[in-house]
Amino acid sequence: MRLSPRPLSFLLAALCVGSLPAQDDLRDKITRADGKVLTGRVQTPFAKDEVVLLQGGKRVRVPRAEIASTDLLADRIREFCERRIKQKDSPKAQWFLVDWARSHELPALARAQAMLLALDDDAHEQAHEFLGHKKSGKNWLWELDGRFVTREALETAITKKPLDLVGERFVLRCDAGLRTNLAALLDLEYLAVVFFAQFGEALQLHEVLQPIQVIANRDVDAFQKWGFRPLPYYAPPPHGDVARTFYAGPAPIRPQKLFFVGTEALLYRTLIGDVDKRDDRDRVCAWLEVGLGMLMENTMDGPAGYAAPGPLRAQDLQALQALGRGFRINTLLHLPMYSGFYLMDDTATAIHWSAATMFVAWLLDPDNDPKTREPFLTFVVAALRDKKGDSSSAFDQAMGKRIEDLEEPWMKWLAKKAGY
């Protein structure tokens, strides 16, 4: 994980475990049938035959048949995030989660939770004391580079020297709005939980063993654009491994397309890996990455810091309108990421985004008859993990029929969703 120069000292305690190299992190535990306990980090939590455990620089392979039980960090993160959402209206329960996270070896999440509570309620003495703040009259002072300052001074310092907010699977760099960005970090942490729950087993995802960097700029002027218009994006390795977004509007709830770029980053970290491409405009399978990312963007919803999965919202009529403009679904398969989704700000580009989103949503709908979800997930593995990309033959083979044959049932599904 890359940190900003001279990081603010009050964050150092959160870095102690969350940023450990994978081989030095021993928070996962596997108990074998013979009673022996192995520690490390499980890289392949969904593997059926054997689990790969990273341990002291070694890769230890443990057959599933020899495992009696597991105590995984991923399960503790899931429980923490689910408790936060379920008990979001109970201040007492929210504070209890700080101690729960600390006692379950999640110090970065404990600190993020305590900071959010302190920012929401300056009179929350327990949260301030947990963070090491000092009382000055009726106010609490926050530590900044070895000295204690007011919250206002801290917020001003962030605009001049961006800081990193560290979680377990994400680290978010911000240049303003400490409370809003802490909420965004916690939203990303739950996004990862939901992502693994929905796709982990089917796609045989790997664990995120080092936090993914997300840079959230305070406004579009500070945002490093990718192309001619400001639009959030993810730069995959070897070109970056960083997601970039920004805040828009006078009172933004969370960064633009936060769950979209978070999902793209998760896809590369857990399934795709590094890609050997000539430049950062290339992608393994653009429509698939956009569609999966926007599916999560359009299903994660809720107050800032407490987003949770829900039904697909904002049914976009652009995809329906596209059908009357001569758009055909087979053209979606070979759209390049840059020119197809980012270069222009026009109706055709909006149609590409809508079509990718709604086509993926339809393919994953478990109520389709005949079934499409399982064959589609087979294609996702072939396209992304096996690097077959936007191959039409790979898609047709996985689905058991040509993509052209799926256009009519997809149109009917769209019409039903739009209430036609």
SULDA-V682288 format. One line per field, one symbol per residue. phi: phi as a letter, one per 20 degrees, with the letter a starting at -180 (. if undefined). psi: psi as a letter, one per 30 degrees, with the letter a starting at -180 (. if undefined). burial: 1 if it has 9 or more other C-alpha atoms within 8 Angstrom, else 0. A space follows every 50 residues. Layout:
phi = ???
psi = ???
burial = ???
This chain:
phi = .edfglffffefffefdfdfggfdedeecddefenfddcqcfecfdfeeb dedeblndddedfgfeeeaccdggfffgfgfffgffdfedgffffgffff fffdmcffffffffffffffbfeffffffgenfdecmeddddfblncdcf fffffffffecgcdeddedccdeccrmgffffffffffffgfffgffecg ffelfefeecgeecddefbffefefcoecfbgbcdffeerlbdcbbecnf bfebfflgfffffgffgffdcemfcedfbfeebfbgfffffffffffede bpfgncfbfbfgdlgefgfffffednfcfffffdfffffeccfddcffff fffffffffffffeffefcffcfffffffgfffefemeleffffffffem affffefffffffffffene
psi = kkllkikkfffeeffeefgkkeffjhfkkkjlfgfkkklbkjeifgkeek kkjkjhfljkkjkefgkelkjkeeeeeeeeeeeeeegfgjeeeeeefeee eefghieeeeeeeeeeeeefjfgieeeeeefglkkjbflkkkkjhglkll eeeeeeeeffjklkkkaeflkkklglieeeeeeeeeeeeeeeeeeeeefe eefhklljfkkkkkjjkflfefkjliafljkklkjlkggehkkkalkklf ikellkhefeeeeeeeeeefeeakkilelgfklejeeeeeeeefeeegfk lllkfhklkalklijjfeeeeeffggkkfffeegkleefffeelileeee eeeeeeefeeeeefjffkjlkfeeeeeeeeeeeeeghfbgkeeeeeeefg lleeffeeeeeeeeeeefg.
burial = 00010011111001101111011111111111000000111111111001 11111000000111011001010001110111111011000011101111 11000111111111111100010100111010110000011111000111 10011101100111111111111111101111111111111111110011 10111111111111111111001001001101111110001111111100 00011111111111111111111010000101111111111111111111 10011111000000000111011000001001111111111111000011 11111111111111100100111011111111111011111001110110 01100110011011100100
